């Protein structure tokens, strides 16, 4: 407004009549700085000023004079405003591109740092939503041949974890680069009149993982550049998700193989049937109570599967001997931990933590255990956890040479072994676990013949 006022005063009071037609040049800086928005003020006020100029003090208004004095100036101002607006749009496009690139970089980092498929998927969908390509999103996977919404944003959020109403499409749909997704949203009332697009989610080697649906209100089809932005992020999502699932399948294969090895011993040593399953379950519970992360719990689980694998090398006349072992036989029996450790050291994917469980689960807190006579905190934490659970199961389960101990007797014995055979803190945590309602229920499932565990 100050610019307009200044223009009016200068041009009306100081410019000679001969130069009045060029007064629009004084408005150029303001139009350039404000762009097309300034024209809504400039055009009417220029017209009003021109009328006043031709009516005062002597009326000399004519169409020709208006065209000569007004039209060229307005055209020039309009051209300047158009140039400025073009520059602004270019600048905005550049800023939007930089913002999108920044978000894509953040998304890639967030996706790569996800600890599980659910976190990965949620991170990817959050960043895709932040990119502003579409207000409504759904990541659909096929389970038992039916499309299920794994993650969603916007109006499709309420379908998370549910089958979509329309289930005509098959997994083949996710292999195509582009296709009509109206059938996906058929039966969703709010989707009537929406524009939709779909971006397939694939792992490496084009293995289909699902499809991301993009949707927005109105008949405004998604443009190729919008799909390209979404596809850039979804490619990273698919690659990472596929790799994570492949690793999970590999770990499941490892887990199944190691469990089978542990169970193989039970078919040879009938006294310990069910022992592996029980100690694995209780070891994991105690590890959770101690606060170990998922990786350490996995290594402990593998150690629990394999802890007695060395007994496969112990002769049957010693392993199955019903009587007490003599000193020589006992030394052979004790060697199973080292033999097991030596066997498993040749397995390339087994971590050191798992091998430590196998070697050190018979070490004692006071240093009187075997094979290395480790003491206290020098005993690896996973071996100490397993020692508590292994001792408990030996007391809790019946053997041909002994009855199953009563709950009160077990707790008394565990407390007696604190600071001698077992880590005192771990014993306290474990007793709290097994005497809790959830612990009693779990024990009844493990051994239905017992009426529960009550101290």
C-alpha positions as CSV (number, residue, x, y, z in Angstrom):
1,X,0.0,0.0,0.0
2,X,2.9,2.4,0.8
3,X,4.3,1.7,-2.7
4,X,0.9,2.5,-4.3
5,X,0.6,5.7,-2.3
6,X,4.1,6.8,-3.2
7,X,3.5,6.0,-6.8
8,X,0.3,8.1,-6.8
9,X,1.9,11.1,-5.1
10,X,5.1,11.2,-7.3
11,X,3.3,10.6,-10.6
12,X,0.4,12.9,-9.9
13,X,2.4,15.9,-8.5
14,X,5.8,15.7,-10.0
15,X,5.7,14.0,-13.4
16,X,5.0,16.2,-16.4
17,X,1.9,15.2,-18.4
18,X,4.2,14.0,-21.2
19,X,5.6,11.3,-18.9
20,X,2.4,10.3,-17.1
21,X,2.0,7.2,-19.3
22,X,5.3,5.9,-18.0
23,X,4.4,6.3,-14.3
24,X,3.8,2.5,-14.2
25,X,7.6,2.1,-14.1
26,X,7.5,3.3,-10.5
27,X,5.4,0.2,-9.6
28,X,7.8,-2.3,-11.1
29,X,9.8,-2.9,-8.0
30,X,6.7,-3.6,-5.9
31,X,5.1,-5.9,-8.5
32,X,8.4,-7.8,-8.8
33,X,8.7,-8.3,-5.0
34,X,5.0,-9.2,-4.5
35,X,4.3,-11.1,-7.7
36,X,0.9,-11.7,-9.1
37,X,-0.8,-11.0,-5.8
38,X,0.0,-7.3,-6.2
39,X,-2.1,-7.0,-9.3
40,X,-5.4,-7.1,-7.4
41,X,-4.4,-3.8,-5.9
42,X,-2.4,-2.3,-8.8
43,X,-4.9,-2.8,-11.7
44,X,-8.0,-1.1,-10.1
45,X,-5.9,1.7,-8.6
46,X,-4.1,2.4,-11.8
47,X,-7.5,2.6,-13.6
48,X,-8.9,4.9,-10.9
49,X,-5.8,7.1,-11.0
50,X,-6.0,7.4,-14.8
51,X,-9.6,8.4,-14.7
52,X,-8.9,11.1,-12.2
53,X,-6.0,12.3,-14.2
54,X,-8.2,12.7,-17.3
55,X,-11.1,14.3,-15.5
56,X,-9.2,16.8,-13.4
57,X,-8.7,19.7,-13.8
58,X,-9.9,19.6,-17.4
59,X,-11.9,16.6,-18.7
60,X,-10.1,15.0,-21.7
61,X,-11.3,11.4,-21.3
62,X,-11.2,9.2,-24.5
63,X,-10.8,5.6,-25.3
64,X,-7.7,6.3,-27.3
65,X,-6.1,8.2,-24.5
66,X,-6.9,5.4,-22.0
67,X,-5.4,2.8,-24.3
68,X,-2.2,4.9,-24.8
69,X,-1.7,5.7,-21.1
70,X,-3.0,2.6,-19.3
71,X,-2.9,-0.5,-21.5
72,X,0.9,-0.7,-22.2
73,X,1.7,-0.1,-18.5
74,X,-0.8,-2.8,-17.3
75,X,0.6,-5.3,-19.9
76,X,4.1,-4.6,-18.7
77,X,3.2,-4.9,-15.1
78,X,1.3,-8.2,-15.8
79,X,4.3,-9.5,-17.7
80,X,6.6,-8.7,-14.7
81,X,4.2,-10.4,-12.3
82,X,4.1,-13.5,-14.5
83,X,7.9,-13.7,-14.6
84,X,8.0,-13.3,-10.9
85,X,5.4,-16.0,-10.4
86,X,7.2,-18.4,-12.7
87,X,10.4,-17.9,-10.7
88,X,8.5,-18.5,-7.4
89,X,7.0,-21.7,-8.8
90,X,10.4,-22.9,-9.8
91,X,11.8,-22.0,-6.4
92,X,8.9,-23.8,-4.7
93,X,9.4,-26.8,-6.9
94,X,13.1,-26.9,-6.0
95,X,12.3,-26.6,-2.3
96,X,9.7,-29.3,-2.5
97,X,12.2,-31.6,-4.3
98,X,14.9,-30.9,-1.7
99,X,12.3,-31.6,1.1
100,X,11.3,-34.8,-0.6
101,X,15.0,-35.9,-1.0
102,X,15.6,-35.1,2.7
103,X,12.6,-37.1,3.8
104,X,13.6,-40.0,1.5
105,X,17.1,-40.0,3.1
106,X,15.6,-39.9,6.6
107,X,13.1,-42.7,5.6
108,X,15.9,-44.9,4.2
109,X,17.9,-44.5,7.5
110,X,14.8,-45.2,9.6
111,X,13.8,-48.2,7.6
112,X,17.3,-49.7,7.7
113,X,17.5,-49.3,11.5
114,X,14.2,-51.0,12.1
115,X,14.5,-54.0,14.4
116,X,11.6,-56.0,13.1
117,X,9.2,-56.1,10.1
118,X,6.4,-54.3,11.9
119,X,8.6,-51.4,12.9
120,X,10.1,-51.3,9.4
121,X,6.6,-51.1,7.8
122,X,5.3,-48.5,10.2
123,X,8.4,-46.3,9.7
124,X,8.0,-46.5,5.9
125,X,4.3,-45.7,6.0
126,X,4.9,-42.7,8.3
127,X,7.5,-41.2,5.9
128,X,5.3,-42.0,2.9
129,X,2.5,-40.1,4.6
130,X,4.8,-37.2,5.5
131,X,5.8,-36.9,1.8
132,X,2.2,-35.7,1.1
133,X,1.7,-37.8,-2.0
134,X,-1.6,-39.2,-0.7
135,X,-3.6,-38.6,2.5
136,X,-4.9,-42.2,2.6
137,X,-2.5,-45.1,2.5
138,X,-2.7,-48.8,3.0
139,X,0.0,-51.5,2.8
140,X,-1.7,-54.7,1.8
141,X,-0.3,-58.2,2.0
142,X,-1.8,-61.5,1.0
143,X,-2.5,-64.0,3.7
144,X,-4.1,-67.3,2.7
145,X,-4.8,-65.6,-0.7
146,X,-6.7,-62.7,0.8
147,X,-5.6,-59.1,1.0
148,X,-5.0,-57.9,4.5
149,X,-4.1,-54.3,5.6
150,X,-0.9,-54.6,7.5
151,X,-0.4,-50.8,8.0
152,X,-2.5,-47.8,7.1
153,X,-2.8,-44.0,7.4
154,X,-5.7,-41.6,7.0
155,X,-9.2,-42.9,6.4
156,X,-7.9,-46.5,5.8
157,X,-6.5,-46.7,9.3
158,X,-9.6,-48.4,10.6
159,X,-8.9,-51.4,8.3
160,X,-5.6,-52.1,9.9
161,X,-5.2,-55.8,10.6
162,X,-8.4,-56.6,8.7
163,X,-9.3,-58.2,5.4
164,X,-10.4,-55.7,2.8
165,X,-14.1,-56.1,1.9
166,X,-13.3,-57.0,-1.7
167,X,-11.1,-60.1,-2.0
168,X,-11.2,-60.8,-5.8
169,X,-7.6,-59.9,-6.5
170,X,-4.8,-62.4,-6.0
171,X,-1.1,-62.1,-5.3
172,X,-0.5,-61.8,-9.0
173,X,-1.7,-58.2,-8.8
174,X,1.3,-57.2,-6.7
175,X,3.6,-58.2,-9.6
176,X,2.3,-55.6,-12.0
177,X,3.9,-52.1,-12.2
178,X,0.5,-50.4,-12.4
179,X,-3.0,-51.5,-12.4
180,X,-6.5,-50.5,-11.4
181,X,-7.1,-50.8,-7.7
182,X,-10.7,-50.0,-7.5
183,X,-11.5,-53.6,-6.6
184,X,-9.2,-53.3,-3.6
185,X,-11.4,-50.4,-2.2
186,X,-14.7,-51.7,-3.3
187,X,-17.0,-52.0,-0.4
188,X,-15.3,-49.2,1.5
189,X,-18.0,-46.4,1.7
190,X,-15.7,-43.5,2.1
191,X,-13.7,-44.4,-1.0
192,X,-16.5,-43.6,-3.4
193,X,-15.2,-40.9,-5.8
194,X,-11.6,-41.3,-4.7
195,X,-8.6,-41.4,-7.0
196,X,-6.4,-44.4,-6.4
197,X,-3.1,-45.8,-7.4
198,X,-1.0,-48.8,-6.4
199,X,2.7,-49.3,-6.1
200,X,3.9,-53.0,-5.8
201,X,6.2,-53.9,-2.9
202,X,8.8,-56.4,-4.0
203,X,12.0,-57.9,-2.6
204,X,15.0,-58.6,-4.6
205,X,14.5,-60.9,-7.6
206,X,11.0,-59.3,-7.9
207,X,9.6,-61.5,-5.2
208,X,6.2,-59.9,-4.4
209,X,5.6,-58.8,-0.8
210,X,2.4,-56.8,-1.2
211,X,1.1,-53.5,-2.5
212,X,0.8,-50.0,-1.2
213,X,-2.5,-48.3,-2.1
214,X,-2.4,-44.5,-2.5
215,X,-5.8,-42.8,-2.3
216,X,-7.2,-39.2,-2.2
217,X,-10.6,-37.6,-2.5
218,X,-11.8,-36.3,-5.8
219,X,-11.2,-37.2,-9.4
220,X,-7.5,-36.2,-9.4
221,X,-5.4,-39.0,-10.9
222,X,-2.0,-39.5,-9.5
223,X,0.7,-38.2,-11.8
224,X,3.9,-40.1,-12.8
225,X,6.1,-37.9,-10.7
226,X,3.9,-38.6,-7.6
227,X,4.1,-42.3,-8.2
228,X,7.9,-42.0,-8.7
229,X,8.4,-40.3,-5.3
230,X,6.3,-43.1,-3.6
231,X,8.1,-45.8,-5.6
232,X,11.5,-44.5,-4.5
233,X,10.6,-45.0,-0.8
234,X,8.7,-48.2,-1.4
235,X,11.6,-49.8,-3.2
236,X,13.8,-49.3,-0.1
237,X,11.0,-50.6,2.0
238,X,10.6,-53.8,-0.2
239,X,14.3,-54.4,-0.3
240,X,14.8,-54.1,3.5
241,X,11.6,-56.0,4.3
242,X,12.6,-58.8,1.9
243,X,16.0,-59.0,3.4
244,X,14.6,-59.0,7.0
245,X,12.2,-61.8,6.2
246,X,14.9,-63.8,4.5
247,X,17.1,-63.5,7.6
248,X,14.1,-64.5,9.7
249,X,13.5,-67.6,7.6
250,X,17.2,-68.4,7.9
251,X,17.1,-68.0,11.7
252,X,14.0,-70.1,11.9
253,X,15.9,-72.8,10.0
254,X,18.8,-72.5,12.4
255,X,16.5,-72.6,15.3
256,X,14.7,-75.7,14.0
257,X,18.0,-77.5,13.3
258,X,19.4,-76.8,16.7
259,X,16.2,-77.8,18.4
260,X,16.3,-81.1,16.6
261,X,19.8,-81.7,17.7
262,X,18.9,-81.0,21.3
263,X,15.9,-83.3,21.0
264,X,18.0,-86.1,19.5
265,X,19.7,-86.5,22.9
266,X,16.4,-87.0,24.6
267,X,15.7,-90.0,22.3
268,X,18.9,-91.5,23.6
269,X,18.6,-90.5,27.2
270,X,15.1,-91.3,28.2
271,X,15.5,-89.8,31.7
272,X,15.5,-86.3,30.3
273,X,12.5,-86.4,27.9
274,X,10.9,-82.9,27.8
275,X,13.9,-81.4,29.5
276,X,15.0,-79.4,26.5
277,X,11.6,-77.8,25.9
278,X,11.2,-76.8,29.5
279,X,14.7,-75.3,30.0
280,X,14.4,-73.3,26.8
281,X,11.1,-71.8,27.9
282,X,12.2,-71.0,31.4
283,X,15.6,-69.7,30.3
284,X,13.8,-67.2,28.0
285,X,11.5,-66.1,30.8
286,X,14.4,-65.5,33.2
287,X,16.4,-63.7,30.5
288,X,13.4,-61.4,29.9
289,X,13.1,-60.7,33.6
290,X,16.9,-59.8,33.7
291,X,16.4,-57.4,30.8
292,X,18.4,-59.1,28.1
293,X,17.7,-58.1,24.5
294,X,16.3,-60.3,21.7
295,X,19.7,-61.2,20.3
296,X,21.1,-62.4,23.7
297,X,17.8,-64.3,24.4
298,X,18.2,-66.1,21.0
299,X,21.8,-67.0,21.8
300,X,20.6,-68.3,25.2
301,X,17.9,-70.3,23.5
302,X,20.4,-71.9,21.2
303,X,22.6,-72.7,24.1
304,X,19.7,-74.3,26.0
305,X,18.9,-76.5,22.9
306,X,22.5,-77.7,22.7
307,X,23.7,-77.6,26.3
308,X,24.0,-81.4,26.7
309,X,25.0,-82.2,23.0
310,X,28.3,-83.4,24.3
311,X,26.6,-86.4,25.9
312,X,26.2,-87.9,22.5
313,X,29.9,-88.8,22.9
314,X,29.4,-90.5,26.3
315,X,29.2,-94.3,26.3
316,X,25.8,-95.8,27.0
317,X,27.1,-97.8,29.9
318,X,27.9,-94.5,31.7
319,X,25.1,-92.3,30.4
320,X,22.4,-94.8,31.2
321,X,24.0,-96.3,34.3
322,X,21.2,-96.6,37.0
323,X,23.7,-96.6,39.9
324,X,26.0,-93.9,41.1
325,X,29.0,-93.3,38.9
326,X,32.5,-94.1,40.2
327,X,35.2,-91.4,40.0
328,X,36.5,-92.5,36.6
329,X,33.0,-92.6,35.1
330,X,32.2,-89.2,36.7
331,X,35.2,-87.6,35.0
332,X,34.1,-89.0,31.7
333,X,30.6,-87.7,32.3
334,X,31.9,-84.2,33.2
335,X,33.8,-84.1,29.9
336,X,30.5,-83.7,28.0
337,X,30.6,-79.9,28.4
338,X,34.1,-79.6,26.7
339,X,33.2,-82.2,24.1
340,X,30.0,-80.4,23.3
341,X,31.9,-77.1,23.1
342,X,34.5,-78.6,20.8
343,X,31.8,-80.0,18.5
344,X,29.9,-76.8,18.2
345,X,33.0,-74.6,17.8
346,X,33.1,-76.0,14.3
347,X,29.6,-74.6,13.5
348,X,30.3,-71.2,11.8
349,X,27.0,-69.5,12.6
350,X,27.0,-70.2,16.4
351,X,28.0,-67.2,18.4
352,X,30.5,-67.2,21.3
353,X,27.6,-66.6,23.8
354,X,25.9,-69.9,22.8
355,X,29.2,-71.8,23.1
356,X,29.7,-70.3,26.5
357,X,26.4,-71.8,27.7
358,X,27.4,-75.2,26.5
359,X,30.9,-75.1,28.1
360,X,30.1,-73.2,31.4
361,X,26.6,-74.2,32.5
362,X,28.1,-76.5,35.2
363,X,30.4,-73.8,36.6
364,X,29.5,-72.8,40.3
365,X,29.2,-69.4,41.7
366,X,31.8,-70.2,44.4
367,X,34.3,-71.6,41.9
368,X,33.8,-75.3,42.7
369,X,32.2,-76.2,39.3
370,X,33.7,-77.5,36.0
371,X,35.4,-77.5,33.5
372,X,37.3,-74.3,34.2
373,X,36.5,-73.5,37.8
374,X,35.1,-70.0,37.0
375,X,33.8,-68.0,39.9
376,X,31.1,-65.3,40.4
377,X,30.8,-62.7,37.7
378,X,33.5,-64.4,35.7
379,X,30.9,-67.0,34.7
380,X,29.2,-65.7,31.5
381,X,25.7,-64.3,32.3
382,X,23.9,-66.7,29.9
383,X,25.6,-69.7,31.5
384,X,24.5,-68.4,35.0
385,X,20.9,-68.0,33.9
386,X,20.9,-71.5,32.4
387,X,22.4,-73.0,35.5
388,X,19.5,-71.7,37.6
389,X,16.9,-73.1,35.2
390,X,18.7,-76.4,34.7
391,X,19.0,-76.9,38.5
392,X,15.3,-76.1,38.9
393,X,14.2,-78.6,36.2
394,X,16.3,-81.3,37.7
395,X,14.5,-80.8,41.0
396,X,11.1,-80.2,39.5
397,X,11.0,-83.2,37.1
398,X,10.8,-86.9,38.2
399,X,13.7,-89.2,37.3
400,X,13.9,-93.0,37.6
401,X,16.2,-92.6,40.6
402,X,14.2,-89.9,42.3
403,X,10.8,-88.3,42.8
404,X,9.8,-84.8,41.7
405,X,10.5,-82.4,44.6
406,X,7.6,-80.5,46.1
407,X,7.4,-76.8,45.5
408,X,8.4,-75.8,49.0
409,X,11.4,-78.2,48.8
410,X,12.5,-76.7,45.5
411,X,12.5,-73.1,46.8
412,X,14.3,-74.2,49.9
413,X,17.0,-75.9,47.9
414,X,17.4,-73.0,45.4
415,X,17.8,-70.6,48.4
416,X,20.4,-73.0,49.9
417,X,22.4,-73.0,46.6
418,X,22.5,-69.2,46.4
419,X,26.1,-68.0,46.6
420,X,27.4,-71.6,46.3
421,X,26.3,-73.2,43.0
422,X,24.0,-70.4,41.7
423,X,24.0,-66.6,41.2
424,X,22.1,-65.2,44.2
425,X,20.4,-62.4,42.3
426,X,19.3,-64.7,39.6
427,X,17.8,-67.1,42.1
428,X,15.7,-64.4,43.7
429,X,14.4,-63.2,40.3
430,X,13.6,-66.8,39.3
431,X,11.8,-67.6,42.5
432,X,9.7,-64.5,42.0
433,X,8.9,-65.7,38.5
434,X,7.9,-69.3,39.3
435,X,5.7,-68.2,42.3
436,X,3.8,-65.6,40.3
437,X,0.4,-66.5,38.8
438,X,1.7,-66.6,35.3
439,X,4.6,-68.8,36.4
440,X,2.3,-71.3,38.1
441,X,0.2,-71.5,35.1
442,X,3.1,-72.1,32.8
443,X,4.4,-74.8,35.0
444,X,1.1,-76.6,35.0
445,X,1.2,-76.5,31.2
446,X,4.7,-77.9,31.2
447,X,3.7,-80.7,33.7
448,X,0.0,-81.2,33.8
449,X,0.4,-84.0,36.4
450,X,1.1,-81.4,39.0
451,X,-1.6,-79.3,40.6
452,X,0.3,-76.1,40.4
453,X,3.3,-74.5,42.0
454,X,2.6,-73.0,45.4
455,X,5.3,-72.1,47.8
